[in-house]
Amino acid sequence: MKNKFAIIGLGQFGMTIAKTLSEKGAEVIAIDKDINKVEHVKEFVSYSVALDATDKQALLNQNIEEMDAVIIAIGEDFKSMILCANILTELSIKRIIGRVLGENERLILKKLGINEILSPEDEIGKSITNSLLNPNILFSLELPDNYLIAEIKCPKRLLGEKLGEIKLREDFGLNLITILRGIKNSKDEIDYNIFGIPSADTKINENDILILFGTTIDIKKFVEINT
């Protein structure tokens, strides 16, 4: 049986989590009050819907209580985040994960009984630590259950290899979200653009950055073996 997750709030953070969980085989419901964001994510997730996440009945209509976990990613709207969190605790959701932008929000969520909390400060601090310990990890975002989204500088030994030959999922247990392709401009500087959806025949170029999803251990193993 597939794990069921609801992502409330489809900013960059929520969008990334929704896409990544879907690619991992989970059933994902993506929720936001902005119809444009909902339309953008619908091809990647099981179901997307535009609604007000502070409306208890609207959430119940989506069978929110059946989710294995709900991730609240409405960090920019403090009032809505707190109201939504309060509703979810009243509904006895199995697992609630909140993302906050400051210490006051963290304290309020804890008082509501939510203990799994992410913040930009934590994310940046851990990312810098990972980068210092391993320069090939340019940026990383730690997720619950020891999962990680990481930007990896292309290891030299993989240059020219096709993705199908690297066997990221089979040999390392990793999912490739996308590639940031680096191309030198007229000033001899490198511009990065999202490659899109790579295929098994996509070759790794010199300035590529791989955006990977997997456990912390598997990502570090991949970097160590291929460096």
Backbone bond lengths (Angstrom), bond angles and torsions (degrees), N, CA, C in turn:
res aa  C-N    CA-C-N  psi(-1)  N-CA   C-N-CA  omega(-1)  CA-C   N-CA-C  phi
1 M - - - 1.463 - - 1.527 109.93 -
2 K 1.320 116.74 134.96 1.459 121.26 -179.52 1.522 111.38 -70.84
3 N 1.340 115.39 145.28 1.455 119.61 170.53 1.523 108.70 -71.38
4 K 1.333 115.88 143.53 1.457 120.83 -179.26 1.525 109.69 -112.82
5 F 1.328 115.80 128.11 1.456 120.90 179.94 1.523 110.19 -130.57
6 A 1.323 115.77 145.60 1.464 121.37 171.35 1.516 108.04 -116.76
7 I 1.324 116.18 131.06 1.458 122.14 175.82 1.516 107.26 -109.88
8 I 1.319 116.98 118.54 1.469 121.56 179.88 1.524 108.37 -107.15
9 G 1.325 115.82 112.00 1.461 121.03 -176.49 1.520 109.84 107.32
10 L 1.321 116.71 113.69 1.463 120.92 -173.41 1.530 112.13 -115.34
11 G 1.332 115.15 49.41 1.452 119.54 167.54 1.521 108.13 -75.31
12 Q 1.316 117.71 -165.16 1.466 120.49 -178.22 1.525 111.32 -59.91
13 F 1.336 116.67 -42.80 1.456 120.80 -179.26 1.524 111.05 -64.99
14 G 1.340 116.73 -52.76 1.458 120.50 -178.51 1.515 112.83 -61.89
15 M 1.337 115.96 -39.12 1.457 120.99 179.60 1.531 111.03 -62.94
16 T 1.332 115.66 -43.62 1.468 120.56 -179.58 1.519 111.24 -63.88
17 I 1.339 116.71 -43.98 1.462 120.76 179.16 1.529 110.57 -62.92
18 A 1.327 116.72 -43.52 1.466 120.82 -179.04 1.523 111.13 -60.90
19 K 1.328 117.00 -48.09 1.463 121.33 -179.46 1.523 111.31 -63.94
20 T 1.328 115.84 -43.14 1.462 120.04 -175.78 1.522 111.88 -67.31
21 L 1.329 117.10 -43.56 1.462 120.04 178.18 1.530 110.84 -63.32
22 S 1.329 116.48 -38.53 1.470 120.43 178.55 1.519 110.77 -63.67
23 E 1.326 116.40 -43.49 1.462 120.53 179.49 1.517 111.46 -64.32
24 K 1.331 116.13 -25.64 1.465 121.18 178.55 1.527 111.85 -82.16
25 G 1.337 116.56 -1.42 1.459 120.15 176.01 1.515 115.06 98.52
26 A 1.336 117.22 5.87 1.462 119.57 -179.59 1.528 110.97 -82.17
27 E 1.324 115.34 158.34 1.463 121.41 172.97 1.525 107.50 -89.47
28 V 1.318 116.65 118.07 1.461 120.83 -173.12 1.524 111.59 -121.02
29 I 1.332 115.34 129.08 1.465 121.50 170.65 1.524 107.21 -105.05
30 A 1.318 117.18 122.75 1.464 122.61 -178.89 1.518 109.53 -104.61
31 I 1.338 116.20 127.20 1.459 121.34 -173.76 1.531 110.96 -126.15
32 D 1.317 116.10 133.81 1.465 121.38 174.07 1.525 107.53 -160.35
33 K 1.322 116.39 155.21 1.472 118.60 178.17 1.522 111.65 -83.17
34 D 1.339 116.80 -11.71 1.466 122.18 -179.82 1.534 109.15 -90.11
35 I 1.313 117.09 111.25 1.465 121.42 -176.16 1.523 111.72 -62.35
36 N 1.330 118.48 -30.49 1.464 120.85 179.81 1.524 111.37 -65.66
37 K 1.330 116.43 -40.64 1.466 120.27 177.71 1.522 110.85 -67.41
38 V 1.314 115.46 -38.90 1.467 120.58 178.76 1.529 110.54 -63.53
39 E 1.326 116.82 -42.21 1.461 121.21 178.67 1.522 110.82 -65.28
40 H 1.330 116.28 -37.72 1.467 120.93 -177.27 1.526 111.92 -64.65
41 V 1.333 116.70 -37.05 1.465 120.11 -172.81 1.525 113.32 -92.05
42 K 1.330 118.09 -11.07 1.470 120.43 -168.94 1.524 114.18 -61.33
43 E 1.338 117.69 -29.59 1.470 119.26 -179.13 1.530 112.37 -75.37
44 F 1.323 117.10 -13.11 1.467 120.25 -177.00 1.523 113.30 -99.47
45 V 1.337 117.80 -20.13 1.462 121.09 -172.35 1.530 111.32 -117.75
46 S 1.330 115.09 170.76 1.464 119.90 -179.98 1.522 111.75 -66.31
47 Y 1.338 114.59 -38.91 1.466 119.10 -176.26 1.524 108.58 -160.70
48 S 1.314 116.78 139.36 1.465 120.54 176.65 1.526 108.51 -131.76
49 V 1.334 115.38 145.31 1.464 118.75 -175.29 1.524 110.21 -148.48
50 A 1.320 115.37 141.54 1.461 121.34 176.19 1.528 108.42 -94.45
51 L 1.330 116.04 118.62 1.458 120.12 177.35 1.524 110.14 -158.71
52 D 1.324 114.85 168.09 1.462 122.32 177.05 1.525 108.52 -88.09
53 A 1.335 117.08 111.96 1.467 121.12 -175.06 1.521 112.77 -73.46
54 T 1.342 117.92 -0.98 1.466 120.45 173.53 1.527 110.96 -95.92
55 D 1.318 116.18 4.80 1.465 122.43 178.62 1.536 107.75 -99.55
56 K 1.326 116.54 106.70 1.466 121.78 -175.37 1.524 112.13 -58.48
57 Q 1.317 116.84 -43.80 1.460 119.98 -177.72 1.526 111.21 -66.57
58 A 1.342 116.27 -36.86 1.467 120.07 178.77 1.524 110.26 -61.95
59 L 1.332 116.99 -39.38 1.465 120.95 177.95 1.523 111.15 -69.59
60 L 1.326 116.70 -40.48 1.465 120.41 178.02 1.530 111.06 -62.89
61 N 1.323 116.33 -34.81 1.469 120.23 178.49 1.527 111.82 -63.35
62 Q 1.335 117.43 -21.42 1.465 121.76 178.17 1.535 111.35 -95.93
63 N 1.322 116.78 11.02 1.476 122.02 -179.58 1.530 111.39 56.25
64 I 1.330 115.68 42.63 1.460 120.97 -176.02 1.535 111.84 -61.04
65 E 1.335 116.28 -27.91 1.468 119.66 -177.88 1.528 112.37 -70.78
66 E 1.337 117.68 -11.98 1.462 121.10 179.43 1.533 112.76 -89.10
67 M 1.325 117.01 -4.23 1.464 120.37 -177.58 1.532 111.68 -72.16
68 D 1.325 115.91 144.60 1.464 120.18 173.53 1.521 110.79 -71.86
69 A 1.335 116.21 -30.08 1.461 120.82 176.65 1.517 108.94 -158.30
70 V 1.335 115.22 148.80 1.463 121.61 174.84 1.524 107.76 -122.84
71 I 1.319 116.02 127.79 1.461 121.58 178.40 1.518 108.77 -105.04
72 I 1.335 116.72 120.43 1.462 121.38 178.49 1.525 108.20 -95.36
73 A 1.324 115.81 114.12 1.468 120.26 -177.62 1.530 110.62 -122.22
74 I 1.338 115.81 42.59 1.473 120.64 -179.57 1.524 108.77 -101.70
75 G 1.305 117.57 44.52 1.461 121.12 -172.24 1.509 115.17 -56.54
76 E 1.333 117.82 -31.73 1.462 120.79 -175.09 1.535 112.24 -74.64
77 D 1.315 117.91 -22.63 1.463 122.09 -178.05 1.526 108.47 -111.35
78 F 1.333 115.40 89.94 1.462 122.23 -173.08 1.531 111.95 -57.55
79 K 1.339 116.64 -49.01 1.463 120.57 -177.00 1.525 111.50 -61.60
80 S 1.340 116.55 -45.68 1.468 120.30 -179.35 1.519 111.37 -64.73
81 M 1.338 116.52 -37.72 1.457 119.84 -179.82 1.521 111.23 -62.79
82 I 1.326 116.83 -44.82 1.460 121.24 -179.21 1.530 111.10 -66.27
83 L 1.335 116.60 -44.01 1.467 120.30 178.77 1.527 111.07 -61.75
84 C 1.334 115.33 -43.04 1.466 120.22 179.20 1.528 110.40 -64.13
85 A 1.322 116.43 -44.73 1.468 120.84 -179.90 1.522 110.87 -60.96
86 N 1.325 116.73 -40.07 1.462 121.15 179.83 1.530 111.18 -64.13
87 I 1.332 115.92 -41.77 1.470 120.29 178.01 1.528 110.63 -62.17
88 L 1.324 116.41 -44.68 1.466 120.47 -177.62 1.525 111.82 -64.43
89 T 1.329 117.26 -37.23 1.469 119.45 177.70 1.530 110.33 -69.38
90 E 1.329 117.12 -36.56 1.470 120.47 176.76 1.521 111.29 -62.81
91 L 1.327 116.23 -32.98 1.463 121.08 -178.54 1.533 112.17 -84.29
92 S 1.332 116.41 -0.14 1.479 121.97 178.32 1.522 112.46 56.79
93 I 1.334 115.70 44.72 1.464 120.50 175.71 1.528 108.95 -58.95
94 K 1.337 116.60 138.96 1.466 120.92 -174.90 1.526 112.68 -54.49
95 R 1.331 115.02 -44.11 1.472 119.08 -174.50 1.529 108.55 -148.30
96 I 1.326 116.32 126.37 1.461 121.40 -179.90 1.528 108.38 -121.74
97 I 1.323 115.49 128.05 1.466 121.23 177.81 1.524 107.72 -119.62
98 G 1.309 116.56 124.81 1.454 120.34 -178.36 1.511 112.26 -112.53
99 R 1.323 116.08 148.46 1.465 121.32 173.77 1.514 107.83 -117.45
100 V 1.321 116.13 123.62 1.465 121.25 -176.16 1.521 110.16 -118.46
101 L 1.331 115.26 162.00 1.461 120.94 179.87 1.525 112.67 -106.55
102 G 1.335 117.39 -6.24 1.459 119.40 -178.27 1.511 112.16 -157.77
103 E 1.339 115.82 170.57 1.454 122.05 -175.89 1.526 112.40 -67.77
104 N 1.348 117.56 -35.78 1.464 119.96 179.26 1.523 111.22 -61.06
105 E 1.336 115.72 -42.12 1.464 119.74 178.84 1.522 110.72 -65.01
106 R 1.325 116.15 -39.96 1.466 120.38 178.18 1.533 110.46 -59.01
107 L 1.334 117.03 -45.71 1.466 121.29 -178.67 1.527 111.26 -62.97
108 I 1.331 116.32 -40.47 1.467 119.82 -179.66 1.527 110.60 -65.82
109 L 1.335 117.40 -43.42 1.466 120.24 178.59 1.527 110.77 -61.68
110 K 1.327 116.50 -39.34 1.463 119.71 179.09 1.527 110.87 -64.18
111 K 1.332 116.30 -37.93 1.461 119.72 178.04 1.527 111.68 -66.90
112 L 1.334 115.80 -26.02 1.463 120.33 176.71 1.531 111.55 -81.55
113 G 1.328 116.17 -4.01 1.459 120.17 178.71 1.512 114.55 94.31
114 I 1.339 116.73 11.55 1.471 120.74 178.64 1.526 108.59 -96.28
115 N 1.316 116.37 117.81 1.467 120.15 -174.75 1.523 113.68 -109.10
116 E 1.338 116.88 -14.70 1.465 119.25 176.28 1.526 108.08 -93.02
117 I 1.320 115.46 102.28 1.460 121.11 -172.55 1.522 110.39 -131.42
118 L 1.328 115.78 132.25 1.452 122.12 176.61 1.521 108.91 -112.38
119 S 1.338 116.02 150.08 1.469 119.71 176.45 1.520 108.97 -144.47
120 P 1.359 117.28 152.93 1.470 120.40 178.58 1.521 112.41 -56.36
121 E 1.355 116.08 -36.94 1.457 118.80 -179.39 1.521 111.18 -62.56
122 D 1.339 115.87 -43.81 1.466 119.94 177.82 1.521 110.53 -62.37
123 E 1.353 114.94 -44.73 1.458 119.75 -176.54 1.524 111.03 -62.25
124 I 1.345 116.74 -45.98 1.465 120.78 -178.51 1.521 110.64 -66.77
125 G 1.351 116.32 -43.38 1.459 119.45 -179.55 1.517 112.31 -60.77
126 K 1.323 116.53 -45.34 1.462 120.29 179.52 1.515 110.91 -68.36
127 S 1.342 116.40 -35.71 1.463 120.28 178.41 1.518 111.45 -63.19
128 I 1.341 116.22 -44.92 1.463 120.27 179.00 1.517 110.46 -62.73
129 T 1.337 116.51 -41.69 1.467 120.04 178.96 1.523 111.00 -60.23
130 N 1.342 116.47 -46.48 1.463 120.01 178.56 1.521 111.73 -60.87
131 S 1.338 116.45 -39.60 1.465 120.76 -179.06 1.523 111.44 -67.38
132 L 1.333 116.29 -37.50 1.460 119.97 178.94 1.528 111.02 -67.98
133 L 1.339 115.75 -40.64 1.461 119.95 -179.31 1.520 112.00 -74.43
134 N 1.336 116.32 -29.85 1.463 120.16 179.24 1.527 108.75 -142.61
135 P 1.337 118.27 98.37 1.469 122.04 -175.84 1.527 114.69 -58.43
136 N 1.341 117.86 -18.94 1.464 119.89 179.63 1.528 112.09 -75.04
137 I 1.343 116.92 -16.69 1.460 120.60 175.29 1.524 106.97 -92.42
138 L 1.335 116.05 102.76 1.466 120.73 -174.21 1.525 112.35 -76.85
139 F 1.320 116.23 -35.50 1.464 121.12 179.01 1.522 107.62 -155.89
140 S 1.327 115.81 147.35 1.461 118.79 177.66 1.517 110.41 -147.04
141 L 1.311 114.75 148.21 1.461 121.97 177.91 1.518 107.54 -124.87
142 E 1.332 116.46 113.56 1.454 120.45 -179.18 1.522 110.30 -81.47
143 L 1.326 115.16 136.28 1.459 123.24 -179.54 1.523 108.94 -118.04
144 P 1.335 117.71 166.82 1.468 119.34 177.14 1.525 111.91 -59.16
145 D 1.339 115.29 159.45 1.471 123.36 176.74 1.521 112.37 64.52
146 N 1.348 116.73 29.78 1.467 122.24 175.16 1.528 114.15 64.93
147 Y 1.329 116.99 28.03 1.457 120.35 173.64 1.523 109.74 -94.65
148 L 1.328 114.53 158.50 1.459 120.61 -173.47 1.519 109.49 -145.59
149 I 1.332 116.24 139.95 1.459 121.39 165.28 1.516 105.82 -107.68
150 A 1.315 117.84 124.14 1.458 120.44 -173.49 1.521 112.02 -134.42
151 E 1.343 114.62 142.67 1.462 121.70 171.29 1.525 107.19 -95.44
152 I 1.321 115.78 116.97 1.460 121.48 -174.97 1.528 110.72 -112.13
153 K 1.313 116.19 125.24 1.458 119.89 173.58 1.517 108.37 -65.49
154 C 1.327 116.23 131.50 1.458 120.29 -173.75 1.526 111.88 -55.23
155 P 1.333 118.54 119.08 1.462 120.97 176.37 1.527 111.24 -62.04
156 K 1.329 116.54 138.61 1.468 121.06 -175.35 1.528 112.46 -58.59
157 R 1.309 117.23 -35.25 1.466 119.54 -175.83 1.537 112.66 -70.34
158 L 1.347 116.20 -11.47 1.462 119.28 179.44 1.522 113.43 -99.19
159 L 1.334 117.96 -1.55 1.463 121.10 -178.71 1.526 111.03 -58.21
160 G 1.323 115.80 131.13 1.457 120.50 178.78 1.514 114.31 83.67
161 E 1.345 116.73 -8.30 1.467 120.22 179.59 1.530 110.06 -77.14
162 K 1.330 115.58 148.45 1.457 120.04 172.73 1.527 109.13 -85.80
163 L 1.332 116.67 147.51 1.464 120.45 -178.99 1.524 111.74 -57.01
164 G 1.324 115.83 -36.54 1.461 119.73 179.36 1.516 113.03 -63.70
165 E 1.336 116.43 -26.93 1.461 121.30 179.92 1.526 111.69 -81.44
166 I 1.336 116.35 -26.15 1.465 120.20 -177.89 1.531 111.30 -75.21
167 K 1.344 117.09 -30.66 1.463 122.90 177.84 1.530 111.89 55.85
168 L 1.328 115.60 56.26 1.462 120.73 -178.26 1.525 112.99 -56.60
169 R 1.326 115.85 -45.85 1.464 119.01 -176.43 1.522 111.56 -75.37
170 E 1.330 116.47 -44.22 1.466 120.55 -175.67 1.527 112.49 -67.98
171 D 1.345 116.86 -45.81 1.463 120.56 -173.84 1.526 114.11 -92.04
172 F 1.345 116.77 -25.67 1.464 118.88 -173.96 1.528 113.95 -122.91
173 G 1.337 117.76 -8.16 1.455 120.43 -179.19 1.521 113.53 69.34
174 L 1.349 116.65 28.11 1.460 121.64 -176.37 1.524 111.80 -111.84
175 N 1.323 115.71 150.52 1.462 122.14 173.29 1.517 108.85 -110.55
176 L 1.331 116.93 132.87 1.458 121.36 174.72 1.520 108.44 -88.70
177 I 1.340 116.85 118.55 1.462 120.53 178.46 1.522 109.72 -77.37
178 T 1.313 116.54 -51.42 1.461 121.90 175.03 1.524 108.71 -168.57
179 I 1.329 116.02 -176.49 1.465 122.28 177.45 1.524 108.80 -123.69
180 L 1.327 116.39 135.53 1.456 120.62 168.40 1.523 106.36 -93.31
181 R 1.319 116.56 111.29 1.465 121.26 -175.63 1.519 110.07 -91.08
182 G 1.328 116.19 120.74 1.454 122.29 -179.21 1.521 112.17 -93.36
183 I 1.331 115.52 123.58 1.467 121.12 -179.96 1.526 109.15 -128.13
184 K 1.316 116.91 132.14 1.460 121.00 179.80 1.523 110.55 -71.20
185 N 1.344 115.42 135.85 1.460 120.07 177.72 1.529 110.62 -95.69
186 S 1.321 116.36 -171.89 1.463 121.08 -176.59 1.530 112.86 -65.44
187 K 1.334 116.72 -20.06 1.471 120.84 179.12 1.523 111.60 -93.73
188 D 1.321 116.09 10.74 1.461 123.26 -178.82 1.536 112.12 64.79
189 E 1.340 115.62 23.56 1.454 121.36 174.26 1.527 108.83 -101.54
190 I 1.312 116.14 156.57 1.468 119.77 -176.96 1.518 110.85 -96.94
191 D 1.326 116.00 122.34 1.465 122.32 173.89 1.526 108.60 -100.47
192 Y 1.327 115.92 136.67 1.462 120.16 -179.09 1.529 110.73 -109.47
193 N 1.327 115.02 133.88 1.458 121.56 177.27 1.525 109.40 -132.25
194 I 1.325 115.98 146.51 1.462 119.52 178.08 1.521 109.28 -68.35
195 F 1.307 116.28 126.92 1.466 121.67 -177.94 1.525 111.47 -69.14
196 G 1.314 116.03 -31.27 1.469 119.74 -176.73 1.518 109.46 109.91
197 I 1.305 117.16 -134.22 1.466 121.56 179.16 1.525 108.65 -105.28
198 P 1.328 117.59 102.28 1.470 120.90 -178.89 1.525 111.18 -66.84
199 S 1.335 115.62 152.33 1.464 121.01 176.25 1.526 108.86 -111.33
200 A 1.325 115.43 176.89 1.466 119.82 179.38 1.525 111.57 -63.16
201 D 1.332 117.46 -23.10 1.472 121.56 -178.89 1.530 113.25 -90.52
202 T 1.329 117.03 -3.25 1.464 119.83 179.46 1.527 110.11 -66.64
203 K 1.328 116.30 127.27 1.461 121.00 179.36 1.523 111.04 -91.63
204 I 1.336 115.95 147.26 1.454 122.04 178.53 1.524 109.35 -84.53
205 N 1.330 116.18 125.50 1.470 121.54 178.96 1.525 111.15 -100.06
206 E 1.300 115.13 168.34 1.469 121.30 -171.27 1.528 113.82 -58.58
207 N 1.315 118.07 -43.69 1.463 120.55 -174.29 1.531 113.42 -99.49
208 D 1.314 116.27 16.51 1.464 119.55 -178.89 1.529 111.82 -69.87
209 I 1.327 114.65 147.25 1.463 121.97 171.29 1.526 106.92 -118.60
210 L 1.318 116.72 123.35 1.461 121.91 -179.60 1.526 109.54 -91.54
211 I 1.317 116.82 128.59 1.470 120.48 175.89 1.524 106.97 -101.80
212 L 1.332 115.48 110.65 1.456 122.17 -171.36 1.522 111.85 -115.34
213 F 1.334 114.56 150.97 1.461 121.67 174.35 1.520 108.64 -124.77
214 G 1.326 116.14 131.29 1.454 120.47 178.13 1.515 109.62 177.09
215 T 1.313 116.87 -173.33 1.456 119.32 176.95 1.531 109.12 -73.17
216 T 1.306 115.38 156.09 1.468 120.82 178.90 1.520 110.61 -56.62
217 I 1.318 116.57 -42.18 1.471 121.01 -178.42 1.523 110.81 -64.36
218 D 1.345 117.17 -43.68 1.467 120.23 -177.38 1.528 111.84 -67.78
219 I 1.333 117.03 -37.91 1.470 119.65 179.05 1.521 110.21 -66.90
220 K 1.317 117.33 -44.33 1.470 120.26 179.13 1.528 110.76 -64.73
221 K 1.322 116.90 -36.90 1.464 121.21 177.26 1.527 110.43 -62.77
222 F 1.337 116.36 -44.34 1.461 121.31 179.29 1.523 110.74 -59.77
223 V 1.329 116.44 -45.39 1.467 120.89 -178.97 1.526 110.69 -65.02
224 E 1.327 116.93 -45.25 1.467 120.55 -177.40 1.529 111.90 -63.96
225 I 1.329 116.60 -41.95 1.463 120.24 -177.26 1.526 111.70 -68.58
226 N 1.330 116.39 -34.72 1.465 119.82 -172.60 1.529 114.31 -99.72
227 T 1.323 117.51 0.35 1.467 119.96 -179.92 1.535 110.24 -83.61
